[in-house]
Amino acid sequence: MSTYHKLVSITKTVAITTLLAFSSISVNAETVETVEKNELDQVIDKAVSVFKSITGTEDVIVDEKSFSCIREMTPVRHFYVDNLLGDIESTLEAANDPEGAIYPAGSVVQLVPTEAMVKRESGTFPATDDWEFFELEVNEKGTKIAKRGFVDVINRFDGNCFSCHVPAREKWDFICESGHGCEPIPIDHKMTGALQRSDPRCGEAVLEDGDTMALFKLKTMVTIGLTKKWLEDLF
């Protein structure tokens, strides 16, 4: 039996013992209420779920349904976060720690709608501290995962996600922000904000002054980047 399954077995035993203790107390107090089997199963399942969340052993399932309107996530400064396992409080605690912190499993971090990083189960890929990187295609119908991986995902600006984030590994758990050691990206906060406010999955865009020009500049940059790559591949 693996260590994980042994711990799950122990957790179930503790849950059952606790329930039996409370049941005994209720009987001694001449309480007629009894704990039915289905109720016991629910409590055990809940105990196992809590155990998995605490130990980081719950599977982090990532598919195209994991990504939706970026503005429905929780904003933190200039980016957005979520948690696929429901533990948004721990993700926010890590994101807002001024000294840096390790993000919990299930954390999702997005600066723009077309890129994401997801914290996988503990031990999934130590070189990235279990972060998996995603390049996404988005439209009004939803999300398509164009690329995913740990060290070989290249974004639309021809940048390697892992290489960009690795300078922030030691203290900031691979999260790049100003002062975290990462190289500056070719787009500014006005551009990333314009992309966030025009995410097609969110419905109608909520553009601010200057967003139209920022989006035009971005489109031009992408076009130039694609042309440069085409010429390099050609010659």
ROVO-462969 format. One line per field, with one value per residue (C-alpha): residue in one letter; residue number from 1; x, y, z. Coordinates in nm, 3 decimals. Each point is the difference from the previous one (the first is absolute). Last residue first. Example, Ala and Ser with C-alpha at 12.3 -4.5 7.8 and 13.67 -1.06 7.14 Angstrom:
2
zakol c(S;A)
lumro c(2;1)
east c(1.367;-0.137)
north c(-0.106;-0.344)
up c(0.714;0.066)
//
This chain:
235
zakol c(F;L;D;E;L;W;K;K;T;L;G;I;T;V;M;T;K;L;K;F;L;A;M;T;D;G;D;E;L;V;A;E;G;C;R;P;D;S;R;Q;L;A;G;T;M;K;H;D;I;P;I;P;E;C;G;H;G;S;E;C;I;F;D;W;K;E;R;A;P;V;H;C;S;F;C;N;G;D;F;R;N;I;V;D;V;F;G;R;K;A;I;K;T;G;K;E;N;V;E;L;E;F;F;E;W;D;D;T;A;P;F;T;G;S;E;R;K;V;M;A;E;T;P;V;L;Q;V;V;S;G;A;P;Y;I;A;G;E;P;D;N;A;A;E;L;T;S;E;I;D;G;L;L;N;D;V;Y;F;H;R;V;P;T;M;E;R;I;C;S;F;S;K;E;D;V;I;V;D;E;T;G;T;I;S;K;F;V;S;V;A;K;D;I;V;Q;D;L;E;N;K;E;V;T;E;V;T;E;A;N;V;S;I;S;S;F;A;L;L;T;T;I;A;V;T;K;T;I;S;V;L;K;H;Y;T;S;M)
lumro c(235;234;233;232;231;230;229;228;227;226;225;224;223;222;221;220;219;218;217;216;215;214;213;212;211;210;209;208;207;206;205;204;203;202;201;200;199;198;197;196;195;194;193;192;191;190;189;188;187;186;185;184;183;182;181;180;179;178;177;176;175;174;173;172;171;170;169;168;167;166;165;164;163;162;161;160;159;158;157;156;155;154;153;152;151;150;149;148;147;146;145;144;143;142;141;140;139;138;137;136;135;134;133;132;131;130;129;128;127;126;125;124;123;122;121;120;119;118;117;116;115;114;113;112;111;110;109;108;107;106;105;104;103;102;101;100;99;98;97;96;95;94;93;92;91;90;89;88;87;86;85;84;83;82;81;80;79;78;77;76;75;74;73;72;71;70;69;68;67;66;65;64;63;62;61;60;59;58;57;56;55;54;53;52;51;50;49;48;47;46;45;44;43;42;41;40;39;38;37;36;35;34;33;32;31;30;29;28;27;26;25;24;23;22;21;20;19;18;17;16;15;14;13;12;11;10;9;8;7;6;5;4;3;2;1)
east c(1.614;-0.368;-0.019;0.162;-0.231;-0.309;0.121;0.045;-0.344;-0.158;0.172;-0.100;-0.362;0.008;0.141;-0.259;-0.283;0.139;0.026;-0.362;-0.111;0.173;-0.161;-0.346;0.073;0.090;-0.309;-0.161;-0.151;-0.273;-0.029;-0.336;-0.006;0.250;0.136;0.114;0.259;-0.002;0.053;0.281;0.173;-0.026;0.146;0.293;0.066;-0.025;0.216;0.286;0.099;0.345;0.060;0.270;0.248;-0.095;0.174;-0.307;0.026;-0.297;-0.205;0.071;-0.143;0.241;-0.052;0.095;0.307;0.208;-0.177;-0.021;0.292;-0.183;-0.297;0.127;0.188;-0.309;-0.228;0.235;-0.050;-0.088;-0.239;-0.293;0.110;0.236;-0.069;0.303;0.075;-0.320;-0.263;-0.306;-0.066;-0.308;-0.254;-0.334;-0.225;-0.359;-0.263;0.067;0.364;0.316;0.313;0.220;0.371;0.034;0.279;0.010;0.136;0.114;0.301;0.114;0.295;-0.196;-0.259;-0.300;0.144;-0.286;-0.307;-0.017;0.025;-0.151;0.153;-0.202;0.031;-0.259;-0.224;0.284;0.175;-0.129;0.078;-0.186;0.055;-0.108;0.279;0.091;0.230;0.331;0.061;0.167;0.097;-0.283;-0.255;-0.294;0.025;0.061;-0.303;-0.207;0.081;-0.078;-0.341;-0.075;0.000;-0.269;0.205;0.031;0.132;-0.026;0.229;0.004;0.275;0.081;-0.045;-0.177;-0.336;-0.212;-0.125;-0.321;0.200;0.201;-0.311;0.051;0.276;-0.040;-0.251;0.290;0.152;0.195;-0.070;0.199;-0.004;-0.015;0.332;0.081;0.014;-0.264;-0.229;0.025;-0.082;-0.298;-0.134;0.060;-0.190;-0.286;-0.023;-0.007;-0.274;-0.208;0.046;-0.119;-0.308;-0.072;0.035;-0.244;0.110;-0.264;-0.225;-0.171;0.212;0.014;0.312;0.190;-0.125;0.120;0.342;0.032;-0.090;0.257;0.265;-0.114;0.027;0.351;0.108;-0.143;0.180;0.328;-0.029;-0.073;0.306;0.216;-0.115;0.076;0.345;0.064;-0.126;0.251;0.289;-0.064;-0.137)
north c(3.137;-0.085;-0.081;0.332;0.183;-0.165;0.083;0.367;0.010;-0.156;0.252;0.293;-0.117;-0.046;0.349;0.153;-0.173;0.129;0.356;-0.016;-0.135;0.293;0.247;-0.138;-0.008;0.370;0.104;-0.304;-0.305;-0.211;-0.268;-0.171;-0.369;-0.136;-0.272;0.270;0.133;0.372;0.138;-0.245;0.079;0.374;-0.055;-0.193;0.287;0.273;-0.211;-0.007;-0.243;-0.123;-0.188;0.124;-0.272;-0.169;0.081;0.041;0.381;0.065;-0.315;-0.355;-0.289;-0.299;-0.085;0.353;-0.062;-0.257;-0.025;0.360;-0.041;-0.312;0.193;0.108;-0.323;-0.206;0.201;-0.014;0.320;0.009;0.293;-0.236;-0.217;-0.298;-0.298;-0.226;-0.018;-0.122;-0.073;0.125;0.134;0.104;-0.061;0.117;0.235;0.116;0.084;0.376;-0.064;-0.119;-0.186;-0.095;-0.051;-0.189;-0.047;-0.269;0.096;-0.292;0.181;0.045;-0.242;-0.208;-0.124;-0.183;-0.019;0.187;0.001;0.268;0.376;0.149;0.264;0.189;0.183;0.116;0.200;0.219;0.017;-0.336;-0.205;-0.321;-0.171;-0.364;-0.100;0.273;0.294;0.016;0.341;0.336;0.260;0.239;-0.286;0.107;-0.280;-0.263;0.104;0.029;-0.360;-0.115;0.173;-0.132;-0.359;-0.123;-0.277;0.184;0.311;0.347;0.295;0.318;0.249;0.371;0.035;-0.319;-0.046;-0.307;-0.192;0.094;0.265;-0.273;-0.143;-0.377;-0.255;-0.337;-0.107;-0.043;-0.268;-0.014;-0.259;0.068;-0.331;0.038;-0.077;0.350;-0.117;0.242;-0.044;-0.378;-0.006;0.231;-0.231;-0.307;0.161;0.097;-0.354;-0.132;0.245;-0.095;-0.370;0.047;0.184;-0.285;-0.250;0.173;0.185;-0.032;0.257;-0.133;0.202;-0.159;0.203;-0.328;-0.071;0.341;-0.046;-0.340;0.144;0.275;-0.263;-0.214;0.300;0.076;-0.363;-0.008;0.320;-0.119;-0.332;0.177;0.220;-0.301;-0.174;0.314;0.010;-0.364;0.074;0.284;-0.200;-0.270;-0.346)
up c(-4.484;0.000;0.370;0.086;-0.243;0.151;0.353;-0.091;-0.161;0.308;0.228;-0.222;0.003;0.377;0.049;-0.232;0.185;0.327;-0.131;-0.121;0.340;0.175;-0.241;0.075;0.374;0.020;0.190;0.160;-0.166;0.155;-0.271;-0.045;0.090;0.248;-0.229;-0.244;0.250;-0.081;0.353;0.069;-0.330;0.068;0.348;-0.147;-0.239;0.262;0.233;-0.251;-0.275;-0.106;0.328;0.237;0.105;0.325;0.330;0.221;0.018;-0.229;-0.017;-0.113;0.199;-0.007;0.369;0.116;0.213;-0.185;-0.336;-0.121;-0.247;-0.134;-0.139;-0.342;-0.063;0.088;-0.228;-0.301;-0.197;-0.371;0.049;-0.058;0.294;-0.005;0.229;0.045;0.372;0.169;-0.260;-0.183;-0.347;-0.198;0.279;-0.142;0.193;-0.034;-0.261;-0.001;-0.089;0.172;-0.108;0.294;0.070;0.327;0.255;0.269;0.344;0.216;0.153;-0.362;0.028;0.253;-0.254;0.148;0.353;0.167;-0.225;-0.269;0.034;-0.317;-0.225;-0.258;-0.331;-0.254;0.235;0.131;0.337;0.119;0.312;0.088;0.335;0.022;0.236;0.248;-0.085;0.183;0.156;-0.060;0.259;-0.083;0.024;-0.219;-0.256;0.267;0.205;-0.317;-0.092;0.354;-0.011;-0.349;0.124;-0.240;-0.156;-0.333;0.178;-0.151;-0.064;-0.209;-0.088;0.035;0.379;0.102;-0.173;0.080;-0.306;-0.180;-0.189;-0.173;-0.164;-0.011;0.051;0.175;-0.266;-0.242;0.221;0.325;0.269;0.315;0.189;0.377;0.169;0.125;0.362;0.126;-0.300;0.011;0.372;-0.050;-0.270;0.218;0.288;-0.232;-0.133;0.357;0.097;-0.301;0.069;0.358;-0.122;-0.240;0.285;0.231;0.311;0.267;0.172;0.315;0.238;0.347;0.090;0.014;-0.350;-0.124;0.162;-0.161;-0.340;0.049;0.072;-0.289;-0.229;0.116;-0.041;-0.352;-0.098;0.152;-0.182;-0.328;0.046;0.082;-0.318;-0.199;0.158;-0.094;-0.351;-0.035;0.144;-0.260;0.094)
//
